[in-house]
Amino acid sequence: MAEPKVLVTGASGFIAKHTIAELVRQGYAVRATLRNLDRAEEVRRAVGNAGAVASGIEFVQADLLSDAGWDDAVAGCTYVQHVASPFPLQHVKDANEIIRPAREGALRVLKAATRAKVKRVVLTSSVIAVTMPWPEAQPGHVFDEKDWTNPERPGATPYTRSKALSERAAWDYVKETPGAPELVAVNPAFVLGPAPDGDLSTSMEVIRVMGSGAYPLAPKVAFPVSDVRDVAVTHALAMTTPDAAGERFITANGFLRLVEVGRIVAQALPDLSRKVPRGELPDFVVRGLSLFDTRLKAVLPDLAFPRPVSNAKTHRILGQNFRSPQEAVKAAAASLRALQII
């Protein structure tokens, strides 16, 4: 009997490449979407670098902003892993550049999955859809899957709004649509770990920038950390665990300040010890610099407000254990050195 077929959207992404590798290792037949099929061999090489035999992956063309191709993409699939979603490093002027493909793309995939009678869709969301309520949570609050970001909160970035709005839209669709597939949301945090190629995610780009010496001082912010290998396992477990249906799962472990990330990079690659951040910037300086360096806008809500999260539900229902955040940072740094990026 043939193994079930899984559609993975956005195959060129960091999380998607590792998720495809995990699914292939577990014996699933994988079909993957790309906006441009010219990137198929690049993705195959990356999946191979992530430790899986990539020759059997099927690629199809589909775009989050177009209906074309989605019915063919989901045809014959038992499961869908909807991983594709925009995550820019630079601040965008028009929020709809991010919100529209995230929200419309999630609904487009769910509608196609409903028509194809797909059993379950796993949606890659983010802890950013969990940890930004308004009014603000009390200091010391540990966020879990019951918490929700308010996309209308003052200062919400386009990315924050896109993740909150797209996940909400997905849950609303499944609740209101007869015959809709089961839905599970996976909510990763600051995703690090081994890069399978030089096409870096936004999170991994932070490590590259640190290694370049661009920031001798770091903002006073801290983030929960996800190892991309754990994120891939969460996606696979969320797809088939019976009790996972209708649930959200935070996949993250530990909590690191940006300056601590720099120190771990320096431990892994001592020659970078003079390039990584060696101290922290006062908050007022970060706010001022964000007027000129738009990358800093994303960290403004976290200044002086740590947002720790709990992975207890993921451990309890999916039975998953997690790598340490230090291991994720070291693996990220080592992979970028092997790729001769830092």
C-alpha positions as MATLAB code, in Angstrom:
seq = 'MAEPKVLVTGASGFIAKHTIAELVRQGYAVRATLRNLDRAEEVRRAVGNAGAVASGIEFVQADLLSDAGWDDAVAGCTYVQHVASPFPLQHVKDANEIIRPAREGALRVLKAATRAKVKRVVLTSSVIAVTMPWPEAQPGHVFDEKDWTNPERPGATPYTRSKALSERAAWDYVKETPGAPELVAVNPAFVLGPAPDGDLSTSMEVIRVMGSGAYPLAPKVAFPVSDVRDVAVTHALAMTTPDAAGERFITANGFLRLVEVGRIVAQALPDLSRKVPRGELPDFVVRGLSLFDTRLKAVLPDLAFPRPVSNAKTHRILGQNFRSPQEAVKAAAASLRALQII';
ca = [
       0.000    0.000    0.000;
       1.397    3.380   -1.024;
       2.208    5.896    1.685;
      -0.152    8.889    1.949;
       0.752   11.883   -0.202;
       1.441   15.234    1.459;
       1.352   18.644   -0.199;
       3.863   21.129    1.227;
       3.368   24.742    0.157;
       6.188   27.243   -0.247;
       8.884   24.623   -0.739;
      11.710   27.167   -1.040;
      11.349   28.325    2.586;
      13.640   27.403    5.488;
      10.954   25.615    7.516;
       9.474   23.995    4.394;
      12.783   22.441    3.310;
      13.274   20.846    6.719;
       9.618   19.752    6.878;
       9.894   18.117    3.459;
      13.068   16.338    4.591;
      11.329   15.069    7.744;
       8.319   13.822    5.791;
      10.511   12.056    3.224;
      12.512   10.399    6.009;
       9.228    9.141    7.476;
       8.297    7.579    4.146;
       5.625    9.993    2.877;
       5.224   10.838   -0.785;
       5.718   14.613   -1.039;
       4.395   17.081   -3.570;
       5.606   20.654   -3.100;
       4.554   24.020   -4.488;
       6.817   26.728   -5.882;
       5.954   30.041   -7.467;
       8.780   29.393   -9.925;
       9.521   25.815  -10.966;
      13.031   26.856  -11.994;
      13.888   26.542   -8.288;
      12.977   22.847   -8.078;
      16.533   21.511   -8.325;
      17.726   24.082   -5.788;
      15.116   22.828   -3.325;
      16.004   19.186   -4.051;
      19.659   19.915   -3.215;
      18.664   21.686   -0.004;
      16.417   18.809    1.095;
      19.304   16.456    0.396;
      21.568   18.638    2.536;
      18.938   18.372    5.287;
      19.422   14.606    5.277;
      16.728   13.170    3.010;
      16.628   11.513   -0.393;
      14.986   14.199   -2.504;
      14.744   12.491   -5.895;
      11.104   11.475   -5.458;
       9.721   14.932   -4.601;
       7.135   16.178   -7.085;
       6.963   19.938   -7.735;
       3.983   21.946   -8.980;
       3.546   25.642   -9.643;
       1.173   27.680   -7.466;
       1.015   31.214   -6.071;
      -0.750   32.355   -2.892;
      -2.363   35.231   -4.800;
      -3.778   33.157   -7.656;
      -6.366   30.368   -7.873;
      -4.426   28.746  -10.708;
      -2.863   25.387   -9.919;
      -4.199   24.766   -6.421;
      -6.786   22.126   -7.335;
      -4.124   20.179   -9.218;
      -1.688   20.678   -6.334;
      -3.958   19.125   -3.702;
      -5.404   16.374   -5.934;
      -4.756   12.950   -4.421;
      -3.228   14.334   -1.214;
      -4.303   13.058    2.192;
      -2.635   15.908    4.067;
      -1.532   19.477    3.380;
       1.282   21.306    5.143;
       0.611   24.988    4.442;
       3.996   26.461    5.239;
       4.171   29.291    2.682;
       3.851   32.814    4.068;
       5.811   36.035    3.499;
       8.299   37.138    6.213;
      10.390   40.137    5.128;
      13.440   41.378    7.011;
      12.812   44.972    5.945;
       9.795   46.939    7.138;
       7.266   47.338    4.322;
       5.328   50.537    3.659;
       2.150   48.811    2.467;
       0.977   46.250    5.013;
      -1.114   44.485    2.382;
       2.087   43.327    0.669;
       2.299   40.822    3.546;
      -1.238   40.566    4.905;
      -2.970   39.838    1.597;
      -0.889   36.820    0.492;
      -0.844   35.423    4.043;
      -4.600   35.640    4.623;
      -5.802   34.998    1.069;
      -3.228   32.245    0.605;
      -4.361   30.371    3.713;
      -7.987   30.539    2.589;
      -7.120   29.581   -0.992;
      -5.284   26.469    0.221;
      -8.080   25.514    2.644;
     -10.743   25.882   -0.059;
      -8.775   23.705   -2.462;
      -8.209   21.164    0.331;
     -11.949   21.117    1.050;
     -12.783   20.437   -2.603;
     -10.190   17.635   -2.670;
     -11.485   16.120    0.600;
      -8.074   16.420    2.267;
      -8.117   14.897    5.750;
      -6.060   17.509    7.624;
      -4.273   20.791    6.963;
      -1.350   21.859    9.141;
      -0.922   25.645    9.043;
       2.425   27.224    9.859;
       1.544   30.206   12.000;
       3.867   31.891   14.521;
       4.167   32.734   18.219;
       3.735   36.287   16.997;
       0.054   35.314   16.589;
       0.076   34.407   20.294;
       2.207   36.916   22.190;
       0.939   40.367   21.166;
      -2.426   40.936   22.897;
      -3.973   44.332   23.492;
      -4.440   45.502   26.164;
      -0.973   44.233   27.038;
      -0.578   41.128   29.204;
       0.641   41.506   32.754;
       4.442   41.479   33.222;
       5.666   37.943   33.886;
       2.837   36.330   31.936;
       3.881   33.087   30.237;
       2.059   32.832   26.911;
       0.436   29.647   25.695;
      -1.938   28.552   22.931;
      -4.967   30.138   24.637;
      -3.462   33.594   24.046;
      -4.112   35.549   20.876;
      -2.447   38.554   19.289;
      -4.707   41.529   18.614;
      -3.901   42.689   15.059;
      -5.297   46.143   15.898;
      -2.856   46.781   18.740;
      -0.952   50.063   18.472;
       2.324   49.654   16.613;
       1.541   46.164   15.306;
       3.890   45.439   12.405;
       2.539   44.203    9.079;
       4.090   40.797    9.763;
       2.441   40.577   13.191;
      -0.920   41.482   11.696;
      -0.469   39.029    8.815;
       0.114   36.052   11.094;
      -2.735   36.895   13.465;
      -5.217   37.638   10.671;
      -4.309   34.630    8.533;
      -4.521   32.149   11.406;
      -7.832   33.609   12.597;
      -9.199   33.456    9.051;
      -8.191   29.789    8.785;
      -9.928   28.834   12.040;
     -13.046   30.790   11.057;
     -13.162   29.070    7.661;
     -12.921   25.567    9.138;
     -15.564   26.371   11.770;
     -18.014   27.777    9.227;
     -17.472   25.430    6.256;
     -19.185   22.029    6.037;
     -16.756   19.359    4.852;
     -13.659   21.427    5.640;
     -10.541   19.454    6.573;
      -9.294   19.190   10.128;
      -6.984   22.090   10.982;
      -3.901   22.267   13.179;
      -1.757   25.373   13.680;
       1.964   25.218   14.449;
       3.354   28.336   16.123;
       7.170   28.517   15.936;
       9.221   31.330   17.473;
      12.658   32.671   16.457;
      13.581   29.782   14.152;
      17.267   28.884   13.974;
      19.227   25.709   13.251;
      21.162   24.293   10.317;
      20.703   26.161    7.037;
      20.476   23.638    4.164;
      21.581   26.240    1.622;
      22.424   29.920    1.216;
      18.830   31.089    0.736;
      18.508   32.409    4.278;
      15.334   32.950    6.249;
      14.794   36.210    8.102;
      15.785   34.598   11.409;
      18.953   33.128    9.941;
      19.742   36.469    8.339;
      20.023   37.848   11.891;
      22.899   35.433   12.529;
      24.572   36.477    9.269;
      24.257   40.165   10.157;
      25.683   39.497   13.617;
      28.628   37.652   12.094;
      29.312   40.545    9.729;
      29.994   42.966   12.583;
      27.116   45.238   11.581;
      25.800   45.501   15.137;
      28.423   45.846   17.888;
      25.514   46.409   20.311;
      22.127   44.659   20.347;
      18.658   45.866   21.342;
      17.560   44.792   24.832;
      15.139   42.168   23.575;
      14.725   38.460   24.162;
      12.885   35.804   22.177;
      11.768   32.203   22.595;
      13.834   30.055   20.223;
      12.790   27.203   17.939;
      15.196   24.737   16.366;
      14.058   24.252   12.763;
      14.543   20.483   13.086;
      12.068   20.468   15.993;
       9.662   22.647   14.007;
       9.727   20.076   11.194;
       8.982   17.262   13.640;
       6.078   19.249   15.115;
       4.607   19.606   11.626;
       4.844   15.863   11.033;
       3.351   14.965   14.430;
       0.574   17.543   14.077;
      -0.406   15.955   10.771;
      -1.255   12.507   12.128;
      -1.707   12.663   15.921;
      -5.454   12.092   16.462;
      -5.768   14.480   19.415;
      -4.012   17.277   17.520;
      -7.053   18.096   15.366;
      -8.402   21.568   16.107;
      -5.412   22.574   18.212;
      -2.579   25.129   18.138;
       0.953   24.070   19.119;
       3.778   26.307   20.245;
       7.052   24.757   19.103;
       9.819   26.593   20.937;
      12.137   25.997   23.846;
      14.017   28.409   26.061;
      14.500   32.131   25.852;
      17.542   34.103   24.722;
      18.474   37.774   24.630;
      19.921   38.895   21.327;
      23.232   39.660   23.015;
      23.256   36.065   24.337;
      22.715   34.799   20.796;
      25.822   36.746   19.790;
      27.846   35.211   22.609;
      26.806   31.679   21.583;
      27.790   32.432   17.975;
      31.189   33.556   19.271;
      31.551   30.360   21.300;
      30.853   28.299   18.192;
      33.070   30.462   15.956;
      35.676   32.187   18.154;
      37.082   34.207   15.252;
      33.816   36.188   15.254;
      34.102   37.235   18.902;
      34.978   40.811   17.945;
      32.153   41.066   15.414;
      29.096   39.862   17.334;
      27.243   42.249   19.677;
      29.157   42.659   22.924;
      26.617   44.775   24.782;
      23.099   46.170   24.646;
      21.674   49.468   23.413;
      19.448   51.620   25.626;
      15.826   51.402   24.548;
      15.605   55.080   23.585;
      18.547   54.629   21.202;
      16.840   51.660   19.505;
      13.665   53.700   19.047;
      15.673   56.518   17.508;
      17.662   54.232   15.224;
      14.476   52.516   14.037;
      13.609   55.745   12.206;
      16.595   55.081    9.951;
      17.061   51.291   10.112;
      13.623   49.804    9.463;
      14.782   46.328   10.527;
      14.639   47.567   14.115;
      10.922   48.377   13.943;
      10.092   44.717   14.454;
      11.704   44.627   17.916;
      10.104   47.790   19.320;
       7.127   46.017   20.997;
       9.556   43.676   22.804;
      11.723   46.362   24.378;
      11.600   45.892   28.162;
       8.779   43.335   27.742;
       9.981   39.718   27.570;
       7.422   37.307   26.110;
       8.204   33.761   27.342;
       6.077   30.922   25.991;
       5.143   27.442   27.193;
       5.619   24.301   25.092;
       3.802   22.117   27.657;
       0.826   21.426   25.390;
       3.044   20.320   22.506;
       4.921   17.989   24.841;
       1.695   16.642   26.356;
      -0.338   15.997   23.182;
       2.378   15.358   20.596;
       4.869   13.785   22.999;
       7.635   15.989   21.630;
      10.889   16.941   23.325;
      12.945   19.921   22.176;
      16.550   20.843   21.538;
      18.034   23.633   23.613;
      18.140   27.158   22.189;
      21.924   27.054   22.518;
      22.050   24.016   20.238;
      19.876   25.804   17.675;
      22.173   28.854   17.632;
      25.346   26.769   17.392;
      23.917   24.695   14.544;
      22.906   27.884   12.731;
      26.382   29.391   13.087;
      28.137   26.173   12.070;
      25.989   25.814    8.958;
      26.607   29.398    7.856;
      30.340   28.826    8.279;
      30.138   25.612    6.230;
      28.324   27.564    3.521;
      31.050   30.240    3.728;
      28.451   32.902    4.554;
      30.095   34.015    7.799;
];
